């Protein structure tokens, strides 16, 4: 069986003070998935416990927050524990701190990607710019810094 992904995929990570807070954050993805803006293709929460990273994965713990998120079977495992370990190390998680790592498919971009490909076009540049970076540029521009 071939993977069900047809649009561009982005991997995002958010830091939370606890696993419970990360579960709330994961639950917020449900609304975006329900309106077909995105499709969650994988999700893992890593929590620092006794000097080790403990993982919560889709379908692994019976959590109601994660149970609400529908993920294709053929894309689970896209995010490896090693990926989450690396992100958690970079964040220097405190004891009890958590990181939510999610791979999302941008469903909204499927029709655009198809139309561009049909016209002979192809992606030549793609970069995600966090809102905080855009805010910094806009503040600098309004203050005459640009």
Helices and strands as residue ranges (DSSP letters): E 9-16, H 19-34, E 39-49, E 52-57, H 64-67, G 73-75, H 81-91, E 98-105, G 107-109, H 110-118, H 131-142
